[in-house]
Amino acid sequence: MPVKTTTFQTSPVLVQQHNLSIELDSALDSKVNIPPKARVISATILTFGAALTHLTCFDRWNQPQDVVLGFDHWQDYLAQAEPGALNPYFGSIIGRTASRIARASFILENQQHAPSTGEYGRKKLGSVSETYFPFSTSLPDQSVHALKVSNGVDCHHGGPCGFDKQHWTTICTSDAEQKEDDKNECEPFVTLQLVSPHGQNGYPGRLVTTVKYQLTKLGELVVEYWARLETDSASNSTKDEEFRQLDLHSTIVSLTNHTYWNLDGVLNPHDNQFQDLIGEEEVNPLVIQNACSVKDHTLWLGTSKLVELGEQHPVPTGRIFELSKGSGTGAQGDKREILDFSSSSNAKPHKRLGLGLDQIPGGYGYDHVYALGPPASMPQSVSDVGIQGYFPFTPHVATLKSPRTGIRLDISTSEPALVLYAAGYLDQKMLPRTKSRSFGLPTSSSTFFISPSATPLERNDTKLGQEGKSLLINAEMGKFAGVCLEPIRYPDAIHHPDWRNMVILHHDQVYRQKSVYKFSVEL
């Protein structure tokens, strides 16, 4: 299916929305008897923040469900970037560094010599190019970099003007690459790019970041990342060499996607909310406030290792402890039973998130970093993990399920860590209009008000709008309304000798990451 692109605003900055959709492989229906119309998955990407604003898949009753928290209106994403807004990072790409950099500063060694000789040029590497410089630099051996503070005393999620608050450029879509004589349907994708200049938010080096979103016929959303240091093409003359050398500073990079998942569907009220509408003769439209929650979701993680965070200052202490062995100190060690999601096998029920949401000290639920083990063919020591993480390997690391809808999300990633955040700081009162849905209302005796366990035929057997009424469903996105599962490099890795190589990017390197989100249905 073609990518549908909508342009909302052209001045002063172009804002676009890309709608991707694909019909799934019919072989996927062998285990779950889903009608053909349900074999479609769709995603919506906004160029502001490179944000995933919608992802719609079908539940066990053949009903489409939007499973990500966010807004209906693109203006609300821009409004949340303003000072004083809650800024929940809905669906955005986080960079240059996800999570915290302690005390908003770091020391970094600079690479003094170019890795190649000859003329200045580029070499094609995948879908991005790697840049070479035929001269040596005169940078100091080390540089101290002061970042902009964005949370307490730290630089959080890239600073006050991180990648989530910037306008990305669309550089390619699957439609542009589809050949006219190619009869095979191309799996839809969109590729976005952002140029972060030297010194932005205090980070060194001119960084070019590319993100590609793609849907596959297997029901997957694949997110790939590239980042490289590059000189400004406008400063290639000899007289501008001083400015070129500013671009040649090494830097630090750790990217992630900050989508909040709710596999119940953010606009999917419970049965009793529909039943309560029966008999409301004078109200039009009828309104349902759907309070989203992930407390009944179940989770499995492919690790029981936790990156220990300080109790007073929530940055890593440098210690990784094993939850299953009862190690660990302080609040995280004391609550190891509710933090360990690895004990369940794929054949057994996974652990409910609600079991621990109200027991975590502080009352904000899960906000923890799990260390992921390397693939069998990769180095076993975390100090050996470099700027490409475990790429190109993407082992299965997490499974999230909704018992209510049967929707299952499996996450695979090349990253060495995963952040589990259960939206403990979301405040519905500080959010503008979120997502809503309005449609004609059938008669009170119709099958619209039956249990969601009804067959698709029964659900579709309605005469909408017969009474001239309409129904409005508003999503309430407050505390514990969604859960983030963020593939990431270790937070604050630059301050830990054994971890720092996974975030340091020199100008002869390319940062890589690949994360796969696979959706399926369990009856």
N, C-alpha and C positions, 0 to 999 in steps of 0.2 A: 504494500500500500504506500502511496506517496506521502512524503512529509508535507504537512500543511503548515505554512509559515504565515503568521499575522504580524504586521508592523503596527505598533500602537503609537509610537512617537518618533519623530525624526529630528527634533530640535529641542534642546541643544545636543542631545545624545540619542542615538538610535536604540530603541527598545523593541525587541522582537520576541515572539512566542512561537515555539516549534512543537507541533503535535505529531508524535510518532505512533503508529499502530501496525500490528501484524497479525495475520491469521496463523494460529499455532499448527504444528505438525499433527495431522489426524491420528498418528500412532499414539499420541498422548492420551487419547480417549479410551484406550483398551482397559484401563483399570477403573476409571471413573466415567460412567455413562453420561457424558455431557453432550447435549445437542450441538450441532455445527455452529450456531450463532455465538456460542460461548467460547469458541476457540479464537478469541481475540484478546490481545493485551495492548494497552495504550499508555503512553507517557507524554507529559507536557513539560517542556524545558523553557525557562525564561532566560534571556540573555543577561539580565541584571542578576549578578551573583552566580550565574550559571546554575540557577536553582531548578531542582525537580519539584514542580508545583502540584502535579497530579500523577498518580499511577493507578490505572483502573484494570482490575482483573475480575474474574467471575468466581462466585462462591459455590457451595455444594448444591444450591437451589437454582443455579443458572442465573443468578442476579448479579449485575455489575456492581462492584464496590470500589470506591476510591479509598486507597489504604494509606495515604500520606496526609499529615497535618499541613495546613497552609491557608492561603487566602484565595478567593475567587478572582479578585481584582489586582492587576499588576501594580496599580498605584500604591497598594498597601505594603508591598514588598519594599518599595522605595521609601515609604513613610517610616517603616521600622528601622531604616538606616539613619534616621535623624537623631540628633542628641536628645536624650531623655526618653526615648522609646524603649520598650522591653527588649526588642531585638532578639528573638528566639532562634535566629539563623535557619528558619524553615527551609529545608531542602538545598541549602547553599553549599558551594564549594568553599572550604576553609583553607586559608593560606596567608602569608607564606608558611607559617607554622601553626598547625592545629594544637589545641590545648595551650599550656602555659610555658613561658620562658621566665624563669625565676628572676626577680628583681629587674626585669626588663632590660637586661644587658648580657653580653657574652664576649669572650675573647676568641678570635679565630685566626689561625695561621693562613697566610696568603701564598698562593702558588706563584713562584717567581718566573718560571720559564714556560713557554708554550710547548705543547707535547709534540709538535711537528715542525718541519722546516718547509721553506718554499713560499709560494704566493699565498696571500690571504684568500681563503675560499671556504666552501662548505662541502660536506660529504653527506649524502642521503642516509638516514638511519630510520627505518620504519616509515612513519608518516611525518616525521620531523627531520630537521637537518642539524648536524653537529658542526659547530663553528671552530675553526682553527686560527691561531694567531702566530705569525712568523717572527715575532719580536719578544724580547724579554721585558719584564715590567720592572719598575723601580719602586714598587710598593714595599712598605716595611714588612718584616718577617711576621709580625702579629699586629692585629688591629683590635681596638676595643670599640664595640658597637653598642650604643645606647638606643634602645627601642622606645616607642611610645607606649605609655602605660594605658591599659584598658580594663584592668580588673584588680583592685587593691593596689599592690606594688608590682604586679606582674604585667607582662604583655600576654594577653589572652586572645587566642584565635586570630593571630596576625596583627593585632592592634586595632585602634578605633576606625581605621579605614582599610580593613582587611579585604580579601578577595570577595567576600560575601557582599560587600557594599560597593562593588565596582561594576562597570558596564563591560561585559565581554563582547568580543566580535565573532560573528558567525563566519567561519572560513570555509566550511564545506558541509554539504548534506548528501545523503544517499541519492537523492534525485539528480544531483549534479554529476555523480559518477556513473549513474545507470546509462548504459549504452542503448541507443534507440533500437538496435536490432537484437538486444538481449531479451529473450522471452522469459528468463528465469527471474522471479521476483527477488529484488535485493533486500536484504534485511535492513530496515530503516535505521539511519543514524544521523546525528548532528555533531559537528566538531566546532568547539568554541575556543577562542584564544584570548589571553590577557597579557599585556606587556606591563610589568611593574618596574618603574625606573629606579636607578640607583638612589638610595637614601629614602625611599618611600617607607614611612613608619619606622625609619631608622635602619632598615635592612640594607646590607651592601649588595652591589652588583645589579645589573639590569637583567631581570629574569623574565623569560618568555615561557608562559605556561599554556599547555594545550590539554583540553578535556574532551573526550569523545563519549557520548551516550549512544548506546545501540540496543535495540530489541532483537531477540532471536526467535526462531520458530520453536525453540524448546521452552519458551516462557521465561526467558532470562532478560534482565536488564544488565548490560555489561558497561561498566564505567572504567575507562582507561585514562591515565594521566601521563603526561610528559612535561618535563621542565628542564630548561637549559639556560646558561648564562650567555649573553650575546652583546656585542657592541652595538651602539647606535649607528645605523647605516648612514646617517647624515653626518657622522663625524669620522670619516675614513681618510681624510687628508692628513698629511704629516703634521701640519700646524695644530691639528686637533688631537694629537697623540695623548696629551695630558688628560683630556676628557675620556679618551678611549680607555686609558688605564684605570680611571674611576670605575668603568664598567667591568673591569677585569677582576675586581675583588671576588674572592670566593664568598659563598653565602650558605645559608642553612634553609632546608626545605622539608616540610612534612605536610602533605595535603590529605584532606578527607572530604567526604560528603556528609552533611549534617541533616539527613532526612529523619523525621519522626514517623515511625510506622505504627499503624493501628489496623490490624488485620480483621477487626470486626467491621470495618468500613466507617468512615467518619460521618456519614449521612445515613446510618442504618439503625433507626430507633428499635427498641425492644417491643415485643408483642403488646405488653400492657399499656404502652404509650399510645398505640393505635386503638386499643380497646377503649381507652379513656375518652376518645373523641366521639364515640357513638352517642348520639343524643344531643350533641352540641348543634342546635338548629340555627341559632342566630349569629354565630361567630363566623366571619369570612374575611380573610382566610383563617383556617385553623392552623395553629402554630405548635410545633413540637421543638423543644429545646433538647437536643440530643447531647447529653453529657458524656463525652468520649472517655474511655478508660481502658487501660491494658492490664488491669489487675487479674483478669482471668486468663490472659495469655500465658502460654507455657514456653519455656526456653531451655535449650540444650547448648552448651558450649564445649568445644573440643579441647578444653584446657582447664586445669584447676590451679593454675599459677596466677598470682595476683601481683601487680606492681604496687609496692607499698607506698602510700602517700603520707606526708606529714599530717598530724592531727591539727595543728595550729595553722600551718601553711601548707595547703594542699598541692604540693609538688613532690615528685618522687624522692624518696630517701636514698635510692640507689640499690635497694634490696628487693628481691623477688622471692616471695614465699609460697609454699605449697599448701593450698587450702585443705587438700585431702589428708595431709599428714598432721594437721593440727598445729602447724607452726604459725608464726606471726604474732605481733604484739599490738596492744592498743585496741581501738574500736574495730579495726578491720580484722584482726586476729580473733577477737572475741566473737564476732559474728560470722565466723567462717562457714557455718552450716548453711546460712541463708545466702552466702556469697558464692557457694560452690554449685555450679550448674552442670558439672561434668559427670555426676554419678549416674545419670540416666543414660541408658543405651538407646539407640534409635528404635528398638523394639518395645521400649517401655515408655510410660507417660513421662513427659518432661516436667520440670518443676514450675509451679505457678509463680509468676512475678509477685502476685499479691501476698504471698507468704512472707516476703521480706520488706515490702515497700514501707510499711508502717513501723518496722522494727529497726531500721537503720538509724543510728544516732543522728540527731539534727532534724529529723522529720522530712528530709528531702528525698529519701529513697536512694536508689542506685545511681551512683556517679563514680564508677570504678574502672580501672584499666587492667585488662587481662593480657598476660604475656602468652603469645602463641608459639608453639614449637615449630621448628623448621621441617620441611619435607625431608624424607630419608636421604636424598642425594645432596642435601645442602650442608654447610658447616654447622656443627652442633653448638659452637660457642657464639653467644650473642655479640661478642666483640668482632666476630668475622662478618657480621651483617653490614653490607655497604649501602650505598646510595640507591641501589635498585631493589633493596629488600630481598624477598625471596623470588622476585620475578625471574623467569616467566611462570613459575609454579604458583598455582592458586588452590591450595588445599581447602577442603570443607572445614569451616571453623564454627559455624553457628546455625541453629534451626529455631525459628520462631513460629508458633502456631496459635491459631484462634480456634478453640473448641466450638465456638458458636457458629462460625461461617465455614469452617473446614479449610480455610486458606492457610497455606504453609509457605514460609519463606526460608530458603536455604542460602547461606552466605558463604562464598569462597573468596579468598583474597591472597595477594602476595605480600601483605603487610605483616610485621612481626608482633603487632598488638591490636587489641580491640577494646574500644571504650563502650561500656554499657551505661547509658544515661536514661533514666525513666521520667524525664520531664518534670522533675520535682520543683523547678523554679518557674514553671509556666504559670501565668496569672491571667485568667480570662478577662478580668476587669481592665487590664492594661492593653488588651488586644482590640483592634478595630473589628469590623465585620470580618468573620472568617469565611468558612464555606457554607453554602446554603443550597437548597433544592426546592423548587416550586413546581407543582403539577396539579392537574385537575383531579378532583376527588370523586370517587365512585359512590354509589349508594351504600348505606350502612349495612345492607344485607349482602353486599357483594363479597366475593372471595378475597378482596383486598385486605380484609381484616382477619383473615385466617392465620393460622400458625405459619411461621416461615418454613416449616417442614413440608409445606404443600408442594406438589409437583409443579414444574414450570407451566404445564398446561393449565392447571388450576389458577396459578397466579396471573396468567395472561388473559384469563376469561373475565374481564371487567369492562364496564362501559364508563370510561372516565368522563367526568364533567357532567354527569346526568342531572345533578342537582344544582349546577351552576356554581359550585363551591370549589375552592382550591386549598391545597395543603402546602404549608411552608415548613421545611425542616432546617433548623439552624444548628450547626455544630458548635458545641461548647468545648473549647480547647484549654482546659485548666490543668491543674496539677495531676500528673500521672495519666494524661490523655494520650500519650504516645511513648514510644521507646526508640531511642537512637542506638544503633549498633554501628560504630564508626571504626573502620579499619584505619590504622594509624601507625606512625613510628612512635617510639617511646616518648612520652612528654618530657620536655626539658632535657632531651638527650645530650645536647651540646655541653651540659655541665657535668657529664659523667663519662670518664675516660673509656669505659667499656662499651658505651652506647653511641658516642658522638659520631662515629663514621657513618651511621645510618642516616644522618641528616646533613652532613657536610657535602656541598656540591662545588666542585671546581669547574673551571671553564673548559676542561677537556672531557667532561662527563655529561650524562643525561640521567635525570631522575626518572624512574619508571614506577608505575603502580597499576595493578589491575584488580578490580573487585567485581564479582559476579553475584547478582541477586536473582535467584531462581524461584518462580512462583508456581505452585501446584495446588491441587485440591484433594483433601481426604474426606471420604464419605463417612 
